[in-house]
Amino acid sequence: MEAHKEIDTRGMNCPLPILKAKKALADMASGQVLKVVATDPSSTRDFQAFAKQTGNDLLEQTANGGELVHYLKRR
């Protein structure tokens, strides 16, 4: 999936990946896609809740080994 911006939150635990994503999304235009790479296992659940609360679209979540990749579309 093509992303306009990517942030690396590997090694960070909740709530840091969410906070960094929130800050990144604030600097993006509506409709742009943010890619977040994380290693925190709870980030999958956290990003689902974050998307629901903020109205941003959670487009895709994938797991590759110990890395979790989340794609969010700015509302």
N, CA, C and O atoms as a GROMACS GRO file, in nm:
protein
  300
    1MET      N    1   0.084  -0.119   0.000
    1MET     CA    2   0.000   0.000   0.000
    1MET      C    3   0.088   0.125   0.000
    1MET      O    4   0.191   0.130   0.068
    2GLU      N    5   0.047   0.223  -0.076
    2GLU     CA    6   0.122   0.348  -0.088
    2GLU      C    7   0.086   0.442   0.028
    2GLU      O    8  -0.031   0.462   0.058
    3ALA      N    9   0.188   0.497   0.092
    3ALA     CA   10   0.166   0.590   0.204
    3ALA      C   11   0.232   0.724   0.174
    3ALA      O   12   0.338   0.729   0.111
    4HIS      N   13   0.170   0.830   0.219
    4HIS     CA   14   0.225   0.965   0.200
    4HIS      C   15   0.333   0.995   0.305
    4HIS      O   16   0.423   1.075   0.281
    5LYS      N   17   0.320   0.930   0.420
    5LYS     CA   18   0.414   0.953   0.530
    5LYS      C   19   0.428   0.823   0.608
    5LYS      O   20   0.334   0.745   0.619
    6GLU      N   21   0.548   0.799   0.662
    6GLU     CA   22   0.573   0.678   0.742
    6GLU      C   23   0.641   0.718   0.872
    6GLU      O   24   0.732   0.802   0.873
    7ILE      N   25   0.596   0.657   0.982
    7ILE     CA   26   0.664   0.678   1.110
    7ILE      C   27   0.705   0.543   1.166
    7ILE      O   28   0.636   0.443   1.150
    8ASP      N   29   0.819   0.542   1.233
    8ASP     CA   30   0.875   0.422   1.291
    8ASP      C   31   0.861   0.429   1.444
    8ASP      O   32   0.923   0.513   1.509
    9THR      N   33   0.777   0.341   1.498
    9THR     CA   34   0.758   0.339   1.644
    9THR      C   35   0.808   0.208   1.703
    9THR      O   36   0.764   0.167   1.810
   10ARG      N   37   0.899   0.142   1.633
   10ARG     CA   38   0.956   0.016   1.684
   10ARG      C   39   1.022   0.038   1.819
   10ARG      O   40   1.096   0.134   1.838
   11GLY      N   41   0.995  -0.053   1.911
   11GLY     CA   42   1.055  -0.045   2.044
   11GLY      C   43   0.978   0.044   2.140
   11GLY      O   44   1.013   0.050   2.258
   12MET      N   45   0.876   0.112   2.093
   12MET     CA   46   0.795   0.198   2.180
   12MET      C   47   0.670   0.124   2.224
   12MET      O   48   0.609   0.049   2.147
   13ASN      N   49   0.631   0.147   2.349
   13ASN     CA   50   0.510   0.085   2.401
   13ASN      C   51   0.399   0.187   2.412
   13ASN      O   52   0.422   0.308   2.410
   14CYS      N   53   0.277   0.136   2.424
   14CYS     CA   54   0.158   0.219   2.440
   14CYS      C   55   0.181   0.319   2.553
   14CYS      O   56   0.235   0.281   2.657
   15PRO      N   57   0.144   0.443   2.538
   15PRO     CA   58   0.066   0.503   2.428
   15PRO      C   59   0.152   0.575   2.323
   15PRO      O   60   0.096   0.647   2.239
   16LEU      N   61   0.283   0.559   2.325
   16LEU     CA   62   0.369   0.634   2.234
   16LEU      C   63   0.338   0.616   2.085
   16LEU      O   64   0.334   0.716   2.013
   17PRO      N   65   0.315   0.493   2.034
   17PRO     CA   66   0.281   0.482   1.891
   17PRO      C   67   0.156   0.561   1.853
   17PRO      O   68   0.151   0.622   1.746
   18ILE      N   69   0.056   0.560   1.940
   18ILE     CA   70  -0.068   0.635   1.913
   18ILE      C   71  -0.040   0.786   1.915
   18ILE      O   72  -0.088   0.858   1.828
   19LEU      N   73   0.034   0.831   2.013
   19LEU     CA   74   0.064   0.974   2.024
   19LEU      C   75   0.143   1.023   1.903
   19LEU      O   76   0.116   1.131   1.851
   20LYS      N   77   0.241   0.945   1.859
   20LYS     CA   78   0.321   0.983   1.742
   20LYS      C   79   0.234   0.984   1.615
   20LYS      O   80   0.250   1.071   1.529
   21ALA      N   81   0.143   0.887   1.605
   21ALA     CA   82   0.053   0.882   1.489
   21ALA      C   83  -0.042   1.001   1.490
   21ALA      O   84  -0.068   1.061   1.385
   22LYS      N   85  -0.092   1.036   1.607
   22LYS     CA   86  -0.183   1.151   1.619
   22LYS      C   87  -0.113   1.279   1.573
   22LYS      O   88  -0.171   1.360   1.501
   23LYS      N   89   0.012   1.296   1.616
   23LYS     CA   90   0.090   1.415   1.578
   23LYS      C   91   0.116   1.416   1.427
   23LYS      O   92   0.104   1.520   1.363
   24ALA      N   93   0.151   1.301   1.372
   24ALA     CA   94   0.179   1.292   1.228
   24ALA      C   95   0.053   1.322   1.146
   24ALA      O   96   0.059   1.393   1.046
   25LEU      N   97  -0.060   1.267   1.188
   25LEU     CA   98  -0.185   1.288   1.116
   25LEU      C   99  -0.227   1.435   1.118
   25LEU      O  100  -0.286   1.485   1.022
   26ALA      N  101  -0.197   1.504   1.227
   26ALA     CA  102  -0.232   1.645   1.239
   26ALA      C  103  -0.162   1.730   1.133
   26ALA      O  104  -0.213   1.835   1.094
   27ASP      N  105  -0.045   1.686   1.087
   27ASP     CA  106   0.033   1.759   0.987
   27ASP      C  107   0.002   1.718   0.843
   27ASP      O  108   0.063   1.767   0.749
   28MET      N  109  -0.096   1.626   0.828
   28MET     CA  110  -0.128   1.573   0.696
   28MET      C  111  -0.260   1.628   0.645
   28MET      O  112  -0.345   1.672   0.722
   29ALA      N  113  -0.277   1.625   0.514
   29ALA     CA  114  -0.402   1.671   0.452
   29ALA      C  115  -0.505   1.558   0.455
   29ALA      O  116  -0.472   1.440   0.463
   30SER      N  117  -0.630   1.598   0.448
   30SER     CA  118  -0.739   1.501   0.446
   30SER      C  119  -0.723   1.405   0.327
   30SER      O  120  -0.696   1.448   0.215
   31GLY      N  121  -0.741   1.276   0.354
   31GLY     CA  122  -0.729   1.175   0.249
   31GLY      C  123  -0.591   1.115   0.235
   31GLY      O  124  -0.574   1.014   0.167
   32GLN      N  125  -0.490   1.175   0.299
   32GLN     CA  126  -0.355   1.119   0.290
   32GLN      C  127  -0.343   0.997   0.382
   32GLN      O  128  -0.417   0.983   0.479
   33VAL      N  129  -0.248   0.909   0.348
   33VAL     CA  130  -0.230   0.784   0.420
   33VAL      C  131  -0.101   0.786   0.501
   33VAL      O  132   0.005   0.824   0.452
   34LEU      N  133  -0.113   0.742   0.626
   34LEU     CA  134   0.001   0.732   0.718
   34LEU      C  135   0.031   0.584   0.742
   34LEU      O  136  -0.059   0.506   0.771
   35LYS      N  137   0.158   0.549   0.732
   35LYS     CA  138   0.204   0.413   0.763
   35LYS      C  139   0.277   0.418   0.896
   35LYS      O  140   0.369   0.498   0.915
   36VAL      N  141   0.234   0.332   0.989
   36VAL     CA  142   0.298   0.325   1.121
   36VAL      C  143   0.357   0.185   1.138
   36VAL      O  144   0.286   0.086   1.128
   37VAL      N  145   0.488   0.178   1.162
   37VAL     CA  146   0.554   0.050   1.189
   37VAL      C  147   0.576   0.041   1.340
   37VAL      O  148   0.637   0.130   1.400
   38ALA      N  149   0.526  -0.067   1.401
   38ALA     CA  150   0.533  -0.083   1.546
   38ALA      C  151   0.576  -0.225   1.582
   38ALA      O  152   0.570  -0.317   1.501
   39THR      N  153   0.619  -0.240   1.707
   39THR     CA  154   0.652  -0.374   1.758
   39THR      C  155   0.569  -0.409   1.880
   39THR      O  156   0.572  -0.523   1.926
   40ASP      N  157   0.495  -0.313   1.933
   40ASP     CA  158   0.410  -0.336   2.050
   40ASP      C  159   0.289  -0.421   2.009
   40ASP      O  160   0.209  -0.377   1.927
   41PRO      N  161   0.275  -0.543   2.065
   41PRO     CA  162   0.165  -0.632   2.027
   41PRO      C  163   0.027  -0.570   2.050
   41PRO      O  164  -0.068  -0.602   1.978
   42SER      N  165   0.014  -0.483   2.148
   42SER     CA  166  -0.116  -0.421   2.175
   42SER      C  167  -0.149  -0.308   2.077
   42SER      O  168  -0.259  -0.253   2.082
   43SER      N  169  -0.055  -0.273   1.989
   43SER     CA  170  -0.080  -0.163   1.895
   43SER      C  171  -0.193  -0.196   1.798
   43SER      O  172  -0.261  -0.106   1.750
   44THR      N  173  -0.214  -0.324   1.767
   44THR     CA  174  -0.322  -0.362   1.677
   44THR      C  175  -0.456  -0.318   1.735
   44THR      O  176  -0.535  -0.252   1.668
   45ARG      N  177  -0.480  -0.355   1.857
   45ARG     CA  178  -0.603  -0.317   1.927
   45ARG      C  179  -0.609  -0.166   1.948
   45ARG      O  180  -0.715  -0.104   1.930
   46ASP      N  181  -0.496  -0.106   1.985
   46ASP     CA  182  -0.491   0.037   2.012
   46ASP      C  183  -0.527   0.120   1.888
   46ASP      O  184  -0.601   0.217   1.898
   47PHE      N  185  -0.474   0.080   1.771
   47PHE     CA  186  -0.503   0.157   1.650
   47PHE      C  187  -0.647   0.138   1.603
   47PHE      O  188  -0.705   0.228   1.543
   48GLN      N  189  -0.705   0.022   1.631
   48GLN     CA  190  -0.848   0.001   1.600
   48GLN      C  191  -0.933   0.098   1.682
   48GLN      O  192  -1.025   0.161   1.628
   49ALA      N  193  -0.903   0.109   1.811
   49ALA     CA  194  -0.977   0.200   1.898
   49ALA      C  195  -0.951   0.346   1.860
   49ALA      O  196  -1.043   0.428   1.860
   50PHE      N  197  -0.826   0.379   1.828
   50PHE     CA  198  -0.788   0.515   1.789
   50PHE      C  199  -0.867   0.559   1.666
   50PHE      O  200  -0.920   0.670   1.662
   51ALA      N  201  -0.874   0.472   1.565
   51ALA     CA  202  -0.945   0.505   1.441
   51ALA      C  203  -1.094   0.529   1.470
   51ALA      O  204  -1.153   0.623   1.418
   52LYS      N  205  -1.151   0.444   1.551
   52LYS     CA  206  -1.292   0.457   1.585
   52LYS      C  207  -1.320   0.590   1.659
   52LYS      O  208  -1.419   0.657   1.631
   53GLN      N  209  -1.232   0.626   1.751
   53GLN     CA  210  -1.251   0.747   1.831
   53GLN      C  211  -1.227   0.875   1.752
   53GLN      O  212  -1.293   0.976   1.776
   54THR      N  213  -1.133   0.872   1.657
   54THR     CA  214  -1.094   0.994   1.587
   54THR      C  215  -1.164   1.012   1.452
   54THR      O  216  -1.165   1.122   1.397
   55GLY      N  217  -1.223   0.907   1.399
   55GLY     CA  218  -1.288   0.916   1.269
   55GLY      C  219  -1.194   0.896   1.151
   55GLY      O  220  -1.236   0.904   1.036
   56ASN      N  221  -1.066   0.869   1.180
   56ASN     CA  222  -0.973   0.835   1.072
   56ASN      C  223  -0.999   0.691   1.031
   56ASN      O  224  -1.044   0.610   1.112
   57ASP      N  225  -0.971   0.658   0.904
   57ASP     CA  226  -0.996   0.523   0.854
   57ASP      C  227  -0.874   0.435   0.876
   57ASP      O  228  -0.762   0.471   0.838
   58LEU      N  229  -0.895   0.319   0.938
   58LEU     CA  230  -0.790   0.219   0.951
   58LEU      C  231  -0.802   0.131   0.827
   58LEU      O  232  -0.892   0.048   0.818
   59LEU      N  233  -0.710   0.149   0.732
   59LEU     CA  234  -0.721   0.082   0.603
   59LEU      C  235  -0.673  -0.062   0.608
   59LEU      O  236  -0.732  -0.150   0.546
   60GLU      N  237  -0.564  -0.085   0.682
   60GLU     CA  238  -0.503  -0.218   0.681
   60GLU      C  239  -0.412  -0.233   0.801
   60GLU      O  240  -0.350  -0.137   0.848
   61GLN      N  241  -0.404  -0.357   0.851
   61GLN     CA  242  -0.309  -0.392   0.957
   61GLN      C  243  -0.245  -0.525   0.916
   61GLN      O  244  -0.314  -0.621   0.885
   62THR      N  245  -0.112  -0.528   0.918
   62THR     CA  246  -0.042  -0.652   0.884
   62THR      C  247   0.064  -0.682   0.988
   62THR      O  248   0.118  -0.592   1.054
   63ALA      N  249   0.093  -0.810   1.002
   63ALA     CA  250   0.198  -0.854   1.093
   63ALA      C  251   0.303  -0.927   1.010
   63ALA      O  252   0.270  -1.016   0.930
   64ASN      N  253   0.429  -0.889   1.029
   64ASN     CA  254   0.539  -0.952   0.957
   64ASN      C  255   0.647  -0.982   1.060
   64ASN      O  256   0.726  -0.894   1.096
   65GLY      N  257   0.651  -1.105   1.107
   65GLY     CA  258   0.744  -1.139   1.214
   65GLY      C  259   0.702  -1.064   1.339
   65GLY      O  260   0.588  -1.077   1.382
   66GLY      N  261   0.792  -0.987   1.397
   66GLY     CA  262   0.760  -0.910   1.516
   66GLY      C  263   0.714  -0.768   1.486
   66GLY      O  264   0.685  -0.691   1.578
   67GLU      N  265   0.706  -0.735   1.357
   67GLU     CA  266   0.665  -0.599   1.320
   67GLU      C  267   0.518  -0.595   1.280
   67GLU      O  268   0.467  -0.683   1.210
   68LEU      N  269   0.451  -0.492   1.328
   68LEU     CA  270   0.311  -0.469   1.294
   68LEU      C  271   0.304  -0.340   1.214
   68LEU      O  272   0.364  -0.239   1.252
   69VAL      N  273   0.232  -0.344   1.104
   69VAL     CA  274   0.222  -0.226   1.018
   69VAL      C  275   0.075  -0.184   1.011
   69VAL      O  276  -0.013  -0.265   0.982
   70HIS      N  277   0.051  -0.057   1.037
   70HIS     CA  278  -0.085  -0.002   1.039
   70HIS      C  279  -0.092   0.111   0.936
   70HIS      O  280  -0.002   0.195   0.929
   71TYR      N  281  -0.199   0.111   0.857
   71TYR     CA  282  -0.221   0.218   0.759
   71TYR      C  283  -0.347   0.294   0.798
   71TYR      O  284  -0.455   0.236   0.809
   72LEU      N  285  -0.331   0.423   0.820
   72LEU     CA  286  -0.442   0.510   0.858
   72LEU      C  287  -0.462   0.617   0.753
   72LEU      O  288  -0.365   0.676   0.704
   73LYS      N  289  -0.586   0.642   0.718
   73LYS     CA  290  -0.621   0.747   0.623
   73LYS      C  291  -0.678   0.864   0.699
   73LYS      O  292  -0.775   0.850   0.774
   74ARG      N  293  -0.618   0.981   0.680
   74ARG     CA  294  -0.660   1.103   0.750
   74ARG      C  295  -0.801   1.141   0.710
   74ARG      O  296  -0.834   1.144   0.591
   75ARG      N  297  -0.885   1.170   0.808
   75ARG     CA  298  -1.024   1.208   0.780
   75ARG      C  299  -1.031   1.346   0.720
   75ARG      O  300  -1.140   1.394   0.690
   0.00000   0.00000   0.00000
